[in-house]
Amino acid sequence: MKLINEKLLERFDSFMKSLSSSDNVAVYHDSDPDGTCAGVIAAKAVEALTGKKVAMHVGANKNHRFVSVELAKELKKSGINKIISVDIACEEKPDGLFAAEKFADILIIDHHKVYNDLKSSKKIVLVKSQLLYDMAEPSKYCAAKLTYDLMARHADMSNYDWLSVVGLIGDVCSDVWPDFFKVVFAKHKIELKKDLFETKLGLIARTISSAEVYSEKNISICFNTLYKAQIPDDIINSKLSKFRAIIEDEIDYYIRNAQNLAEFYEDIELVFYHVTPKHAIKSPLCTILGFKYPDQTVMVVTEENNLHCISARRQDKKVAMNNLLEECTKGFENSNAGGHAVAAGAAFPSEYFAEFKKNLLDELKKYRLKNRKI
């Protein structure tokens, strides 16, 4: 992979070299398998370099999707002076970052699209895969792998290579890293299967996903379980495994009934699935349906507390899901949308739902007319 921004890499190196035992470091991470693994890898690097564990680790949830002003206040109150954020496009809504830079140096490691280059700040280092390397698909350099490779410049991270693979599997990025997969699976004597989610490391990705879907209270438990784990079996045999059967049973119900319950718009290649699950299965359900309908735009919709939430997938990449959701929610107050071209999400007040759906159908019709074939 060709390095295209040596100065940015130097800024990253300077941040890492500045870490000392006198620092109070907070790690902020997404709560999916990639984000959780990236967070643990970052925390392990901090411990190796400073001789002590991070002072705080915070998993993103519906109350803290970005580094909000409120979260910045909590970090300041806790005496945090260094922040490492992984797998979250924090710069999309930077108010909290600007509040936090008044008392902390900030490192962001991410693989989503760039919303704000943050060049106006001297205390925030924004490392995106596409800002650092020349890549055809920067989203495929997922946060866990990117964090692992970067941290390995400053600490021995070899014991955590399997965690980066869990992140790669969770974010469906394996196709770019076949040699790395072979090496890691052979090193840890794990059988490499065609369906990576059926491997031991894939099972860990499913376990993390199921646990955090079951309850946001499990986000911290997932992080701590991964942090303490010496080998993959420590996670597979942990108390987190009980959530996997519960969540996967519910997902299976909606998969089996998709043909009857979902709306299929064949003319614009859309599968629109409004579900009312007991647990927050929207994202993993959409991922599975995305593989089942790879040449369709798949959207799974849920509603809770007067808020509509969307997960979107498109495996053939003919329509960029992040751009589509951003366009369909443009002008909606108290909303957010973003992610990757293949997988993205959005949330907005329910009053906008009818407008959102109209925008969606209109946008996909435009794609259809423009490209004749989406």
N, C-alpha and C positions, 0 to 999 in steps of 0.2 A: 504494500500500500504506500503510495507516494505522499510524503509529508508536504503540505503546501503552506504551512503557517508556522515557521520556526519560532517567531516571536511569541506566539500564543503558547507554544509548548514551553518556552522559557518562563513565561508568566506562571504556568502551572507548576513547573519545577520550583520556582521561587516560593510559591505558596507552600508547597510541601516541605521545602527546606526550612521554612520559617517556623514550623511546628515544634513546640517544646513542651516540657513537662509543666510549665507554668500556664499553658493554654487550657481553656475550657471549650471543648469542641462539641458542636451539635451536628448530628447527621440527620438530614431531612430526606426522606425517600418515598417513592411511590409504593403502594401497598400490594402491587401485583408481584408475581414471581420474579420478574426481571428487576423491578425496583427494590424489592426486599433483598435479593441477593447482592445487588449493587451496593445497597446500604451497609450490609454486613461486611462486604469486601472493603469498603471505605473505612469502616470502623476498625477492622482488623489492621489496616495499614496505619491508622492513627495510633493504635495501641503499640504497634511495633516501633514506631518512630518516637513516641513520647514516653513510653513506659507505663502508660495508664489508659484505661478505657475512656471512651467518649463520655462527656458529661451528660449528654441527652441524645436520644434518638426518637424522632417523630415520624410516624407514617402518615402520609396524606390520606385524608378522609373527606367527607362531604362538607365538613366545617372548615378544613384547611386544605383546599385543593392546590393552592399556591402558597408561597411565603406571604401570608397576609400581614397587614399592619398589626392585627391582634396577635398573631403568632410572634411577630417581631418583638412586641411588648413582653410576651412570656419569656422569650429567649434573653432579652435584656435583664429582666427581673432575676433570671437564673444565673446571671453572670457570664453568659456565653460571649466569647470574643472571636471565635472562628466558627464558620458555618460551611458545611459541605452538603450540597443538595445534589441528588442523583435521580435521573429518570423522570424529571418534571421540567416542563418548559416554563420555568418560573418567570422568565422575562416577558411572557405574554401579558402578565398583569404585574408590573414591577414596583408598585407602590410600597409593598412590604419589603422588597429588597432595598429600596432607597431609604426606608426607615431603619432597616437593620444595618446598613453600611455605616451608620453614624457611630455604632459601637462594636462592629465586627468586620473582619475580612471574610469575604464570601467566595467560595468556589462552586461553580455549577458544572456538572458533568451530565450531558444529555445527548439524545439522538433524535429528538423531534425537530420539526422545522424551526427556523430562526424567526422569531417575532420582533426582536429588538436586540441590536448588537451590543448594547450597554457600553459603548465606547466612551460615553461621557463620564463613566465611573472608573476611578483608579483603584477602588477597593473590591471590585467584583470581577472575577475571572470567569468568563463564559466559555466553556469548552464543549463544542458540539462536534460530532464526528465529521460533518461536512465542512466545518471551519478549520479542521486540523488536517484532514486527509482528502485526497482526490478519490471520491467514491461514486459509483453509479447509483447505488442505493444506500445513502447514509443511515437510513433507519435500520438497516440490517446489522450495523455495528451497534448492537444493543447496549444498554447502560451497564449491565453486569460485565460484559466482555471489555468494553471501553474502560471502565473503572479498573478492572483487573489488570489490563495491559498498562495503563498509566501508573497505577500504584506500584507495579512491579519495577518501575524505574527507580524507586526509592526504598523498597522493602522486599523481603523474600515472601512472595505470595503463592509459591508453588503448592502449598497445602490447600489452596482455595480455588484451584483451576476447575474443579467439578462444580463449584457454585456458579462460576461464570457460564458453564454449559447448561445448568438449570435455567438460568436467565435466557440464554439463547433459545432453548426449547420453548419456554413460556411465551416468548415473543415471536416464535416461528421464524427464526433467523438462521436455521441450521445450514441451509443450502449454500451460504457464502463461506462456511468454515468446515468443510469436510475433513481436511487433514487434522485440524485441531480436535475435532470430535474423535477421530480414530485414535489419536495419541492419548487423550484423556480417558476414554473408555478402556483402552488397553492398560493404561497405567493403574487404574483402579479395579481392573478385572471385572468390568461390567459388560454384559452382553449388549452388543449394538444391534438394534432391530430396525426394520424399515419404518415402522410407526414409532417415532421417538417418544411419544407420550406413553407407550407401553414399556419403555425401559425403566430401570431403577431411577435414573435422574429425571425422566419424564414423570414418574410417579410423584417425585418430590414437587415438581412444578404444579401438578394437579392437587397435591395436598395443600400447598400454600394458597393456591387460588380458592380451593373449597373452604378453607378455614376462614379467610378474610371475607368471603362471600357470606358465610354463615353468620358472622358477627364482626363488627369493627373492633370489638374488644380483643379479637384474636390477632390484630395487626402487630401489636407489641409482642404477643406470645410467639408469633411466627419469627420475628426478628431474633428474639432471645433464644429460641430453639435452634435456629440456624447458627447463631453466634457460638453456642456451646457445643454444637455437633463436631465430632472428630471425623466421622465417616458418614456416608449417605444413609446407612441403616439407622443411625441415631435419630434421623428425622422420620423415616418411614415407620419406625417402631414407636414414635412418640405419641402423646395423647392427641396430637393434631389429626392423626389418621382417622379418628372416629367421625370427623366432619365430612370426609371425602365420600363415604357411602351415602350419607344423607343428601348432600348437594347433587351428586351425580345421579341419584334416583330421580330427583326433581327435574334436572336437565333432560334426562332420558324421556320423561313424560312429554315435555314440550317438543322434543325432537320427533317422537313417534306420532304426535298429533299435529305437526306443522302443516301437513297437506290440507287438513280440515279447518284449522284455526287461523292460519296466516292468510294474508291477501297477496295474490300473485298478479303482477302487472306484466304480462308477457311482452307487450309492445315496447316497454321501456326497461325491461329486464330488472324488475324490482320485486323483492320479497319483503313485505312489510308485515311485521309480526308484533301485535300488541298483546302483551302477556301480563298476567297478574300473579306472579309467583309468591310463595311464602318467604323465600330468601332472595338475596340480591344476585340472581344468576344471569342477569342480562348479558354481561360481557362474555363469560365462557360459553353461554348458549349461542351467542352470535358468532363466536369463533368457530364452533362446530358446524353451524349452519353455513358459514362462509366456505368451509371446505366441501360441504355437501352440494352447495350451489356456487361453484367457483366462478362462473361466468355471469353471475347476477349481483346486483347491489342488494345486500341483505341488511335490513334494519330491524332491530329489536327495540321495542318501546315499553317503558314502564311508567307508572305514575304513583307518586307518593308525596303526601303533604303539599298538594297543589303545585307539584313540580314534575314536569315530564323529562325523562332521561332517555337518551338514545345511544345505542351502540350500533356501529356501522362497519361492514366488512365488504371487501371486493377483491377476491384473490387474483383475478386476471389483470388488475391494475389499469383497466381501461378508463375508470373514473376514479379520481383521487378523493377518498372519503373525507380527509381533513378539509380540503378546499370546499367540497360539497356542503358539509355541515356548517362551515363558517359562512358560506353564502346564504344558506337557508335560514340562518339565525341572525343575519345582519340586521341591526337596529333593535333587537330584542333587549330590553333592560334586564339586568340581573341574570344574565345568561353567560354561558361559556361553551366553546366548541374548539376542537382541535385533535391532534393525534398524528397518525401516519397516513400515507396514501392508501395503504391496504386496510388499516384498522384505525378507527377514530371514534370519538364520542362527543356528546353534547348534553347540556341540561338547560332548561329554561322554564319560566313560570307557565303553568298550564293554560293560562289565557291566550298564549300564543300558539297552541297546538294546531288549531285549524289552519292558521296562517303558515305554520311550518310545513304542514303536509301539502298545502297548495304550492308553496315554494319548491318543495322537493319534487313533486310531480312535474312542475314547470321546468325546473332545472334539468331533470333527466330527459324530458322531451327535447330540450335544446341540445343536449349532448347527442341524442339520437339523430336529430336533424343535421347537426353539424358533421357528425362522423358516419351518418347513415347506419352504422352498426356500432353500438356501444362497446 
